[in-house]
């Protein structure tokens, strides 16, 4: 510290109480995000790049430092990255991880040796993993929280919308979800089943697993359409698979309504043109919501008091032809103007339970969102 900075620090110390002085001179909280996806899109969609993008916007909003390490969809690399972060002498304040391909348990054990606090996002631990690791703040004390979107409710809303678009026909459904080792892909399938169980004469023709890619989904859809020529609804668990499925439907000339989960730009363009019927939007904000909670936690407002250490956020919304233009503009054209501060108990005026509303974030009416 040079002489000028030392004099400034002394002046601050004379004006502030010890706690206020510590906060005034403290460095911004540092966060490392172990992103399981690809730094550049290679056929599986831009979901994980967008998660990082919105986390970065939130970090700038709260004056937090964010470092993103991409695992390139290699869970073994992701675990090595967790080991590397755990060994850092100059540890970050927080590490954000994802239970991609069931890797979170090993990462939590590695990071237990670090002074950093750990938050799990997007994919929760399974019941079996929790039996081994315990819950947040128990056997692994520095695992302070888990934040996921309610994937089951999002998929439920998607199937509800698609079935309403069918009119009087009984739904005969083909589903394409992600790999069976990713909890969120199973949750999305469970949401579809939950809605169809309430619909008379509904039938799931077949649910298949895919590798999240356009090409694999397109090929599997060709096979499924030939196998089930009477199918009239098809859903898929991310944008790339949904667009691949739509391509196969159009190629065959099948009368099948197609929708999915994700709401990236390419899928939204298809919704606007009448290709895809609808997409479940908003999953890519989960990292930004985590940054809000970490900011509040860092400043003495523990999110566990408002909803618990394990939070499932019900904010996903249906994007259809009637609201797609407004949604797309807010998310992709004006993303730097997004106001995450309003959701914080420290930086904003929020009181009571957290309310991560896409309508508020995107400046849309509740009916539009």
C-alpha positions, 0 to 999 in steps of 0.5 A: 500500500502506497503512502496516499492509500495508507493516508486514505485508509487511516482517514476512513478508519477514523470516520467508520466503526470497525465493521464498516471500515472492514467492509469499506476496505474489503476487496469484492467477493470472488466467485469461480464458476465451474461451467460444465458446458462448452466455451464455444457452441459445438452443436449442443446449444448455447445454454451454458455460455448464456448462463455465464453471460448472465452471471457476468452481468449480475457480477458487474451489477454487484461489483463481484469478480467472476472467473469461469472455467469451462469443462467442455462437457467433460465431467472428468475435466470438471472434477480436475478443475475442482481439485485445482481450485481446492488447492489454490493458496489464494482461494476464491470466496465462492465456487459454483458447481453443477451436478453434471453427470453426477460429478458434484459429490466428488467435487464437493469432497474435493472443495471441502478442503478449501476455505471457499464456500460452495453452491450447487446450481441447475442440477441438484444432487440425487437422493442417493448422493445426499444419503452419502454427503448429507445436506447443505451445511452438514457433513460438508460445512462449506457447501452452503446452498443449492439453487435449481429451477423447477424443471418439473413445473416448467415441463408441466407447463409446456405439455399443458400449453401443447395439449391446449393447442391440439384442440380435441385430439387426444395427445400421443406424445414422443419425448426426447430428453437428455442423458439419463445421468443428468437429474434435470433431464429426468425432472423435465420428463417427470413434469411431462408425465405429471401433466399427461396423467391428468389428461383423458386418453393421453398416451406417451408413445416413447421417451428416448434419451439423447446426447443433447445434440441437434443431429442425434435428435433429428435421427432419433425423431425420424425413427420414432415418427416411422414407428409411431405415425399417429403421434401428434405431439413431440417435446425435447429437453433442450433447444438443439434437440427440439430444432433437430426434431422439428427438422425431422418432422418437417422432412416427413411432413408429419402433423406433429406439434413440437415444443421444448425447453431452453428458449435460445435465439434460434428456437425463438426465431422458429417460434416467431415464424410458426415452426416450433409451438412453444419453448420453456424459457429462463433456465439460463438465469439460474447462475445469475439468481445464484449470484444474487443469493451469494451477494446477500450472503456475503453481506450478512443476509443469509438466503437460508433464512428466506427459503432454506439452503436448498431452493427450487425456484419456480420462475420458468415461463412459456414463450409462444408466438404471442410473447416471443418478440418481447421476450427475445428483445429483453433477453438478447437485445437488452441483456446488459440493461437487466436489473438484478439488483432489484432481487437483492435484500442488500442492494435492493428493497426486497423483503420477505421471500425471494421472488425471482420473477421473469416478468419483473426482470424482463419488464414484461406484464405477468400475462406476457411472461 
